[in-house]
C-alpha cells in the first residue's frame, strides 16, 4: 500500500521536551511510523529548555523570519531542524524567542493562547513553504486545537491541504486550554466566530480543546476504556455531552511502549539484565535498588515501587488512612520517586521518618532511578482516580513487576485481575476508589508474593504481554487509511 504523509504536531516530543506521557507517545509514534516507511514529519516549539543530547539543530534556509499577522501585531518565527533520534524522521522546531524562551515548557503567563496559536499557524506555513500537503495532521491535546479551524478558515484557499484530514488525540481531557473570549479578535478569528462553540462565547470564553473536538475529522484517545469514560459526566470534564455527540468519530487506541528503551534484556540503567526465560537478574536489581537508596536488603521483604506525579489524580489520598500501619505490620520495603502536592510528599516523608529501614522517598525525578525501580521492585502501586492510559504499569509488566492498579482508563485495558485458582491474570485490580479497596488489593498482593510458584507465574504472565509500538502503530495506520479512504 502507498505510504502516507503524516504531520505529527505536539507541544512536547521525547527526547527534546517532556513533562509526561504526551512526549513519549509523540516521539515513539513518529519513530515507528518512520520505520513503517511513511513520510512523517514532526512539529513543535523551540523552547529554551530543549534537551539537545547528541542532536544538532540546523536552521532551515527558506524558513527564516516568517511573519504571522494577528490583529494589530505581527509575530515572526524561524525554523530549525534535526532528525528524531533512532530514525530518519525530521523534526521542525518553531523558534520565536519572545514566546518560547520562558525557562519552562508551559507557563502561567497570560499568553499561552498565543504561544500555541502560533504553533498551529507555523505548522501550516512550514508545510506551505515546503510544498508538502499531509494526508493526516495528527494533533495532540488542546495546544493543537485551533489547527483544524485554521484549515477551514485562514488556509481554506490553499489546494495543498484540500485532501488533508485532521486527527485530534486526547491525552488528558482535564486540560482544555480555556481563555477569555477577547482572544478571538486578537487571533483574527472574529470573522469566523460562528464556527466557535456559541455557548462558550456567551460565557465569555474560548476552549481550544472543544474547538478541536468540533472541527477535527476524527478523534482518538489513549485507551479504549478512557474513550468510553470521557463520555460520562464523572470523567468528561464538562465535555461529556459533546463527546457523546461525536462518539461516531471517537476511537480509543492504547498507547504503545518503546521496548528499545524499556526492556530488562537491554536496559543500560540496570546492573543485571534478565528476561522471561531467565529471571535470575531480578533479585540482583532488587539488591542494587536497596543499596542505591540506603535500605537494607531482606529476601523475605517484598519491594513496593511508586513513580508518579504526586497529585489527587494519581490516587495517593487512598494511602493516607493506612500506609503507616501497613508498613509497620509487615516485612516490606517501599520506594517512592516523585514530587507534587505537599500533602502527598509529607505522607511519604512521614513514613520514611518513622520507618527509615523500610521506606525511601526520593523527591523529584531521576530517569536512571526510575528504570532501577521498575527492575528491582516486586510490585508497582498505581491507584489512579482516573488514568487516560498510563505507561508505568506497562513498563512494570515488562520488568516482571506486578502492578496494583485501579480499574480505570488504560489501567483497566492493560492489567488483568489475578485469579489464584488458575494463575491467570497479570496484576491486582480494584474497582472502587476508596482506601479499603486499595488496602484489599495490597494485602492480596502481599499474600500472593509469599507463594513463590504462583508469583513466578504471575510475573511470566505480565512479561508475555505485548504493548510495543511495533504492534500499536498498526492501529494508528489503520485509522489513518480509513480517514483518507
N, C-alpha and C positions, 0 to 999 in steps of 0.2 A: 504494500500500500504506500501511497506517496507520503513523504514526510510533511510535517506540519510546521508552520511558523507561529511561534508562541512568545508573546511578550509577558514576562513574569515581573509584575510590579509589586514592590513591597517596601514598607518603611524601614525594614531591617532584614539583613541577609547574613547568615553564618557563612564564613567566619569573620566578616568585616564589622558587623554591628549586631549586637544581640541583647535583648532583655528577657526573652522567653522562647517558647516553642515556635512562634511565628518565624523567627530567623532560621531555626533548624529546618523547618518544613520548606521554606522558600529556597534555601541553599541546596538541600538534598534533592528536592523535586527538580530543580533546574539541572543538577548534575545528572540525574538518572534519565531525564528527557534527552539530554545531550547524548548519553550512552546509547539511547534507542535510535539515534540518527536524526532527531528533529532539530530544526533551527530555532533554538531557544535563546533569547537574549533577556538579560535581567536589568532592571532599572531601580535605582534607589538614590536617596540624597547622599551627598558627600559631607558627612558630619566631621567636625574637627576631632571627634573621639574615635574615628575609624581605627580598627586594628589592621595594620598593613601586613604583618607577618613577612613572608617572602615575596609578596606581590609587589609589582612595580606598576604604578599608576601613570599612564601616558595621556597627555592632552590629545583630544581629537581635533585635528586642524580645522575642519569645517564646522565644528560645533563649539565655537567660542563667542562669548558676548552676545548671546541670542536674546532679543527683547521679548518680554511678555507684558502686554498692555492691560492694566486693570483700570479701574475708574479713577482717573485723576493722577495716576502714577504708573511708572513702568519699572519692572524688575528685569535684571539681566542675569543669565546663567551661562556657565560654560560646562563642558563635559570632559571627564577623564574616564579612562577605561583600563581594565585588566581582565584576565581570564579567571573564571571561577576555579579555585584550586581543585585538582583531581580530575579536571575535564577540560574541554575546549570551548565551553560556553563563554561568551563575552558579557561582562557586567559593565553597565554605563552608570557613572556616578554624576549626579546633578549638583554642580558646585555653585552655590550662591552664598557667599560669606556672611552676608547680613542675616540670613535666615538659619543657616545650619552650623555656624560657629558659636555654639551655646554651652559647650562643656558637657553636654549630655545629649542623648538621642531625643528624648521627649522633654518638654518644658512645661512650666505653669505660666508662661508668658501669654499675653493676650492675642498673639498672632499665630497660634497653632493652625487655625483655619487657613491662613495664607501659606504657611510652610508646605502644607500638603496639597493645597490647590496648585501651587507652583509645580510640585512633583507631578501632578496629573497633566498639567499643560505641557511641561517639559518632555514628558514621555512621548506625547503625541507629536510635538515639534521635532524631537530627535528622529522619530520614525519617518516623518515627512522628509527631513533633510537626508535621510539615508535612502529614501525611496523604497521603504520596506513596509508593506502592508500586512500586519499579522493576521493569521487566521483566527487566533484567540488572544484576547487580552485577559490574562489570568491575574485578577486583582485580589489583594489580601487586606481584609479588615477596613475599618472606616476611613483610614487615611487615603484609600483609593476610591472612595465612594463617589466623588464628583466625576470621575473619568467617563462612565457611561453617559452621563448627562452632557458632558462636553462633546462627546462624539455625536450626539443628536442635535447639538446647537452650534457652538463655535466652529466645529470641524466637519459639520454635516455636508458641506460643499465639496469636500475632497474625496474623489472617487477612489483614492488609495485605500480608504477604510470602508468602502461600500460593502465588502463581504466579511468584514471583521465582526466577530462575536465577542461578547463580554461574559466572563465568569467571575462572580464575586465569592470568595471563600471567607466564611465567618469563622474566625478562630476563637473569639470570645464575644458573645452578644452583649456582655455587660459594658463594653467600651464602644461608644457610638459616635463620638465627635459632634457634640451638641454646642452650638454657638448662637449668639444673638442674631436675629433676622437682619440687623443692619449690615451684616457682611454680604448679603445678597447683592446690594448695589455696589459695594466695594469690589466684588469679584466680577462685575459686569454681567451678572445673571438676572438683573431686573427685567429685561425684555422676555425672559423665559420663566418668570415667576409662577406662571400657571403650571409648569412642569415640576414644581416643588410641592411636596405634600401641603395642602392648604391648611390643614389643622395645625401644622407646625407654624406656618406664617401667622395664623390667627393667634397663636400663643407666643408670638414674637421670638421665634427661634428657628433654627435650621439644623437638620440632623443629617450628617454626611452618610451614616450607615443606612438610614432609611431611604435616602436618595439613591444609593447604590442598589438597595433591595428592589426598588421600584423599576429602575431603568436597566439593570443587568439582564442579559438574555437568560442566564441560568445562575443558580445559587448552589453553593456547596458548603458543608461544614465538616468538621474533622473527626466525626464518628457517626455511626448510624443512629445510635440512641440519642445523641445530642440533637440530631436533626429533628427527632420527634419531640424531645424535651422543650426545645425553644419555641414550639408551637403551643405550649401551655403557659398559663398565667404565672405559675411558680418560677419558671426558668426563662421566660421570654423577654424579661427586662423591658416590658411595655410594648414590645413589638410582636407579641404572640398572635394577635389578630391579623396583622399584616402578613406574617409568615404563614399562617393558615391559608390566607387568601392566595398566596403564591406557592402553596405546597406542591403544585404540579411542576414547578421548576426548581425545587429544592431536593438535593441528594446528600447523603452522608457517606463520606469515604474516610475510613480510619487512617490516621497518619502512619507513615512508614518510619522505620528507624534505619539509619545508616550503619549497617553492621561492619563496615570498614572502620568505623570509629568506635563502635560499641560492640566488642566481641571478646570474650575471655580467651579465645585462641590466639589473639594477636594484639591485645591491648598494651600499648607501650607504658601505661601508667601503673601497671600492677607487677609485683615482683615475680609471680609464677603464673604461667598460662595454664589453662585447663579447658576441658571440653566435655561434652555429653558422654563421650567414650572413656574419658579419664578424668574423674572428679577430684583426684588427689590434691591438685593445686588449690582447691577451695580453702582447705584448712591453713595452708601456708599464707594465703592472703588475709585470712582472719587474724592470724598471729601478727602479721605485718601491720594490719589496721590497729590492733590493740597497742602495739609498740609505738606506732606513729602518734597516737592520741594519748599515750601515757596511762593506759588502762591495763590491769593485769589480765593475762590470758588464762582462761579456765575452760578446759574442754567440755565441762558439764554445764556451761552457761551459754545459751543461745544469744546471738547478737541481733538486736533490732536496729535498723537504719532508717533515717529520715533525711531527705534532701528536699528543701522546699522554700518557697517564699512563705513567711510566717504571717498569713492573713486568714481572716474568717472563712474565705472561700475554701481554703485547704483543710478546714475542719478540726484544727488543733484545740479548739474550745472543748471538744468532746473528751480530750485527755485530762482537762483540768481537775475534774472531781476525783479521779482515781489514780493518776500517774504515780504519785509518791508511794501510795500503798502497794501498787503493783510492783514497783521496783524493790521496795523493802521486803516483800514477802517471797521473792523468787531469786534463784540464781539466774542472772541475766546481765547483759550489757546493753546500753542504749547510746547510740552515736547520732548526733544531730548536726547537720550542716545547713545553715540558712540565716536569714535575717528578715526583719519585718516589724510588726507591731510590738510595742513594748510589753504587752501582757503575755505574749507567747514567748518572747525572749526571756522574760522573767520566769515563766514556768520552767523552762529548761535550765536556766541558770540556777534556779532554786533547787531543782532535782540534782544538779551537779554539785552544789554546795553541800547538800545533805548526804549524797552518796558518791563521793569523788572516785571511788574504786569501781563504780558501776556505770556512771553517766559522764559523757563528754559532750559539751555543746561548743561547736566551732561557729562563731558568729561571722557572717559574710559568705563569700563564695570562693571555692578553690577547685578548679577543674580536675587537677590530679587527684585530690582527695575524694571528689565525687565518684571517680572511677574506682578507687580503692574501697569506698563504702559499698558500692554495688557488688564488687567482687568478694569482699570479706564479710558481709552481713549474711545472716541466715534468713532474715525476714525484712520486709520493707513496708513501712506504715504509710498509708495514703488514704485518710478518712474524709475525702473531699465532700463539701456540701454540694458542689457541682464541679464537673470536670469535662470541658469540651472534648478533649482526647486524653491528654496526659502522655508523657513519654517515659517517666521513670519506672512505671510499672512494667513497661515493655522491656526497658533495659534490664530490670530485675529478673524477669523471666529468662532472658538470655543468659544471665550470670548464675542461674540456679538459686536466686534469692527470692524466696516465696513472698508474693505480695499479700498484704492485708488491706483490703480496699472496700469502699462503699459502692454499692450497686448504682452507679450513676454515670451518664455520658460514656466516654471512651473506656472508663474503668469497667463498666458492665460489658462492653464489647470485647475486651481483651483478656479478662481474667474470669475463669470458670470456677464455680464453687467446688471445693474439695469434698468428695464423698468417701469417707473412710471405709465404707463397706466394699467398694470395688477399686479403691485407689485411683479414681478418676478425678479430673479437675486439675486446676493449676494454682489455686490460691484460696484465701479465706475471705469470703464476701459477706458483708452485712447490708441490710436493706434500709433500715430506718435511721434517720440522722439524730441519734441520741447516744449518750455516753454508755448506757447499758449495752447497746448493740455492739459498739466498738470493743468494750471490755470483753464481751462474749467471744468476739472473733479473735482477740488477742489470747484469751485463755485457751480457745480451741487450737490455735497455732502452737502455743507453748506446750500443750499436752501432746500434740502430734509430733513435735520435734523429738521427743524422747523415744518415739517408736522409729528406730533408725531405718528399718527396711521400708516402712511407709513413707518416711521423709525423703529417702533417696528416690523413690518412685515419683513423688510429688515434684522434686527438683527436675527429674528427667522429663516429666510431662511438660513443665514450663519451658525447658530448654529446647523442646521439639517444636515449639510454636514458631511460625514464620510471619513476622511483621516487617520484613525487609522492604526497602524501597524497590528492589527488584520486582517484587510482587505488587506492591501498592501502586506503583507508577502506571501499571496497566489499567487500573481503574480510571485514572485521570485521562489516559489516552483514549479509552473507550468513550468517555464523556465528551472529550474534545471532538472526536469524529462524529458523534451523534449531533453535536451542535453545528458543525459545518456541513453536515449532510453528505 
